[in-house]
Amino acid sequence: MTVQAEAGATTVQTIVAGSFQEWTKAISASFVPLLAKGPANAQFHGTMRGRVLGQISVVDITAGPHTVMRTSELIAKSTGRFFKLSIQLAGTGRLVQDEREAILHPGDLSIYDTSRPYQLTFDDDFRTLVLMFPHGVLDLPAGAMEHVTALRIPGDQGLGEIISPFLVRLAENLEALSGTNGLRLVHNALDLVTTLFNGELDQLIETGRDPHLLLLGRIHDYIEANLGDPELSPGSIAAAHYISTRHLHDLFQEIGTTVATSIRQRRLERCRRDLRDPVLADRPVTAIAARWGFTDAAHFSRIFRASFGNSPTGYRNGG
């Protein structure tokens, strides 16, 4: 197996595997531990070109036929919870998760969750772009996302027709995704992905497949619209939706989190984005914190360090 850092783009890494054994090790190291099944013969060739920007991995994969599986046993040994977004660039892929199956053709998108079993099969040579990121980075409840995993999002119609070409260009220009501007660009891509799957959830709501999604969707939109309000609280959210705070807490418990945790994580993620945003380089840390509802600078610094392992100023300076 050959590992190279490309000239002029020190964080772009190319991995070339000349055997399936090498490939199995490479994909587990680059993403999450996976069980892989390859061709009967010993010949195999696979290449990955990728880089990591903040918490987001962007990997362009070209390889021969094989299957990867995320099993319950592997999940039990893991701690992180990630989404993986696949954009098929060439060939065909088949994704199975949550009792759904998506057949992906060039330009198509689909998302899957590493905290639940899935299987991804390529019967012929293929190329795909994968974005992997923690649950908290996507501005949609992870519990709601369970309803849209392994759905084929066509790349030639609707929102997919707008968003897919942008993501394909990421694969073609990994070298350009450097520094704070590269991080901003990838976060912009995730904002588009959020819009895409919010649209899918809206469609599910309209078809009445899950009545909980309607209320959760409204609550999510309300929190996003009021994230900078320091008075945002379970009580104000419940009152705005004419439900009890107990009902609100029960809704969030069903998707594996709490109201306060969800608000705090979203606010911290917004602050982290702003701290690395070159457009906001001259804005004081306290102003960025206040923009997203943190009025106590010392408290903000403590919880930022606890979440990201660095102070806000240290993170802004590239630490």
N, C-alpha and C positions, 0 to 999 in steps of 0.2 A: 504494500500500500504506500502511495506517495502522497505527502502532505506538503503543500506549497503556499507561501504567502506571496501574493502577486505584487510586482513592483509598482510603486506609486500608490498603493492602496493597502497599507500594512494590515488592515483588519479584514481584508477579503482573503478567505482561505479556500484553497482548492484541494479536495481529497480525491485521489484516483485509486480505485480498488481493482486489482487484476484477478481476484478470485471472490467467490461468494462468501467465503469465511471472512475475508477482509471487509467485505461490504457489510456483513452482519454486525461486525464490531463498530464500523464507522457510523452506521445509522443509529445505533443505540447510544453511541457517545455524542452524536450531534443533536439528538432529540431527547427521547426518553427510552428506557430499556424496552426492546421489542423482540419478539420471536419471529424469525424469518425462515421462509421456505423457498428454495431456489430450484433451478433446473436440474434435471437428473444428471446431465453431463457436468464436467468440472469447469467448463468454460463460462466465464462471466466477466462483464465489464461494467463498471458504474463510476460516475463522476458527480461530485457535489461541489458547488461553488456557493459560499455563503459568508455572511457576516452577522455580527450581533450588535445591535444598537439599543442601548439601555437594556430593557427586559425583553426585547423583541428579536427573534432570530429570523433572518430572511435567507432561504436556501433554495438554489436552483439545482434540480436533480435531473440527471440523464442516466438511464440504466436499462438493462435488459429485463425480460420477464421474471417476476417473482411475486411473492406474497409476504406482507408483514402483518403481524397480529399483536395487539395489546391485550394480554390475558389478565384474568383476575389475580393470578399469582404474582405477576409483575407489578400490577397496580398496588397490591397489598404491601409491597416492599418500597413503594415510592412515597414521597412526601408532597411534591409540588403538584398543582392542579393547573393544567394548561389547555388552551384551545389550539388546534392546528387548522389553519385555513389552506386548502389546496386549490390551486388554479391549474387546470390541465393545459399544457402547452403543446404537446404532441402525443399521439397514441391515445389509448383509452384506458381508463381506470375504473375500478368497481369498489365503492366504499360501502361498508355495512356497519351500522351502529344503531342501537336502540330499536331493533326490529324494523329498520328501514334500510333501503338499498338505493344507492345513487350510481348511475352509469355516467361517467364523466367523459365528455368529448372536448377537443381543443376549444378553449375559451370558457368552459364551464367552471363553476366554483362550488365548493361544498366545505362545510365545517364539521369538525369532530372534536371530541373531548377526551383527553388522555386519562381522565379519572374514571372512565368506564370502558369496558372492552370494545374493541373495534377490529375490523379486518379490512385491509386495502390490498387489492389484487391488480396486477398488470399482466395481461396475457401476452403482450408483445413489447418491443422496444418502446420507450416512452420518455417524455420530458414533462416535469411538473414543477411549479413554484410552491413552496410551503412557507407560510408565516406562522411561527409558533410564539405564543404570548400567554402570560398568566391570566387567569379568569378576571382578576381585578382590573386589567388594562382595558377590557372591552366594557363599554358603558351600557351594558344590558345585564339583567340578573342571570346568573349562571343557571338557576332553576328554570327560568323561562327558555333559555337556550336549549334545554333538553328536547324541546318540541321541534327544533329546526336542524338538529344534527343529521348528517347523511341525507340531506335534501339536495337534489341537483338544482343549482341556480343557473339557468341558461345564460351564456355569455353573449347571446345575440338578440336579446329582447329585454324590455323593462329596465330596471335599475342595473341588472347585470351587464347590459350592453354599454352602459356608461362607465361602470366601475371596473369591469374586467380588463379593458385595454390599459387603464392606468396601472393596474397591478402587474400586467404583462411587461410594461415598460420598466418596472422595478427589476425584473429578472434580467432585462437586457442592459441595465445600467447600474449594477451593483457597485462599481467603482465610484460612482458619483454620490453614493450614500455615505458621506463622511462627515464627521464632526457634528456640531449642533444643527446645521442645516439638514444633514442626512437624517438625524433623529426626528427633526420636525416633519420632514417629508414622510417618514414611516408612520408617525403618529397621525398625519393627515390621511394616510392610507387606511389606518384603523378607524378613523372617524367615518370614512366612506363605508367601511365594512359594517360599522355599527348601524349606519343608515340602511344598508342593504338588508341586514337581518331584522332590523326593526320593521322594515316593510314586510318581510316574510311573516313576522309575528302578527302584524296588523291583518294580514290575509287570513291567518288561522283564527284570529278573533272574529272576523267577519263571517267565517264559515261555522262559527259556534263550536269548534272542536274542543275548547277548554274554557269554560266561563271564568276561571281564575285568571286567565291571561288578560282579559279585558281590564279588570281592576288593577292587576299588577302593572299593566302597561300604562294606565293613567297615573298610577302612583309614581312610577319611574319617570314619566315625563314631568310630573310636578316637581320631583326632587331635582331633576336636571335644571329646570327653569329657575329654581330657587336656591341652588347650591351655594351661592355667595351670600345668602341671608343668614347672619349669625343666629337668628331666632328660629331657624328651621329645626324642627324637633318632631318626635313621634306624635305629640299632642296636636301640633299645627297641621301635620300631614293627615292625621285621622280626621280632624275637624273639617279640613278642606274636602274630604271624600265622604263625609257623613257616615263614618264608621267609628266603632269604639277603638281605643288604643289597643285593647286586648286582641281584637280582630286583626288589627294591623300587625301586631307582633306575631300572631299565629301565621299570617300570610308569609312573613319573612322567614319564620322558622321552617315552613314547608320547603323553602328554597335554600335552606342550609346556612342562614346568616341572621343577623339582627338589623334593625333599622339603624341604630347608631353606628354599627360597624360599616354598613353599606354607605352611609353618608360620609363617615370619616375616610374610608378608602377612596371614594370618588374625589373628595376634596384634596387629599394628599396627592393623588395621581395628577390632578390639575396643577397643583403647586409644583410638582416635580417637572411637568412639561414646561411650565412657565420659567422655571429656574434655568433650564437649558435652552430657552428660546432666545436666539440672538437679537430678535426685535425688542425683547424686554430686558436686555443686558444692563441697562442703566436704572431699572426700577428697583427700589430697595426690597430686600427680602420681606420686611414687615408689610410692605404694600401688597406684595404678591400673596402673602398669607391672608391679609384682610380681604383681598379680592374674593377669596374663596371661603370666607366665613370664619377664619381663625383670628380672633381679636386679641388673644393672649399670646404674645410673641414667645415667651418662655415655654408655655405649654406646646405651642406649635413646634418649636425646636426639639423638644423631648420626644414627641410622638413621631416626628419626621425621622429622627435618628433611630428610634426603635424600629421603624418600618423599613428603612433603607440603609441602615448601617453607617450613616454619615450625617453631619450637620447640614442644614440647608445651604450655608455658605460654602462648605466643603464640596457639596454636590455640584453647586453652580460652577465652582472652579475646576471641575473635572475630576474630583477625588472619588 
